[in-house]
């Protein structure tokens, strides 16, 4: 049950309950409207057949989005809470429709998030500790929180908004006008160039992709760079897809199984995977990677880290509740200290948050273009989760409030 649905049942009686139409909208949204005026933004708010602009009406134009509410009750609840989390939950649960420019709607909700961001509560801290403890002690819990329903959705849905190599990770934008295909190929090329730079031309080398997803990168490396590639995933649906579409060799199960595989590797790639691991599991992963890496081998890691400028509490809460349960971020400094404590030397370091902003924007565009097909495959609610999550991610990373780090490591 979402927070919105859980709370609407105990909504206190509002002093505006007897008002209707424009009067109700104007009085209920005063704080929200003042925030929009200060930022020179405008939105249409629609309720029970009445639609009026709030905010800076001088900026009312064809791109002005509309927040259309399904009921008086949900409308009053949202503007009493006046926080991003509840707007996001109302949207995905169908209590609030967003019409017009979705990108402009995200800009407005981002402004609300900046104004009302709240630190983690004690209860939220306890929940985080519980997640971490369960993931550390129970393989079943780790599987649930690290390969949850988001990745297990119909792979045909991801085909509609990802590239042909099914990379649900950040691409590399050497030019801002790259499409998603070009950006993912540029990321592959970067890894190859770094391997060559540090004395490991990939032809004939052993490559391991931990957290390989649907297997596209391992297959590309094997076909293009002539590696002997092995993928690793703990998602059964992704394993089946990788084998059937790409013919990839994939080891199924937790990364701890790699120690028993009896193989050593010249290159290990860990792309978009450690964000799902708690601190102790990250250290375990690095220990395993070190054990199966040849002495002169290289590890390429790409990960999201917590930025210095952290305004995203409600955005993070939404991701944990609806997208990636147990998701956990460390700062780049914490991440780099963990590498060094695990016995690795950092050869290269790239801070490419802008790339993730552009990647998520391309995905969100593809999602909107394939709305009908995606709803047929995964349902309207999951469609809205994809769109809200990736649109807001694009906004945060493109405005410097998200860090996407790339590292090249070798044994110290």
Beta strands, then each sheet from edge to edge (+ up, - down):
strand 1: 42-47
strand 2: 50-55
strand 3: 66-69
strand 4: 96-99
strand 5: 206-210
strand 6: 228-233
strand 7: 250-252
strand 8: 265-271
strand 9: 293-305
strand 10: 344-351
strand 11: 403-411
sheet 1: 2+ 1- 3- 4+
sheet 2: 7+ 6+ 5+ 8+ 9+ 11- 10+
end
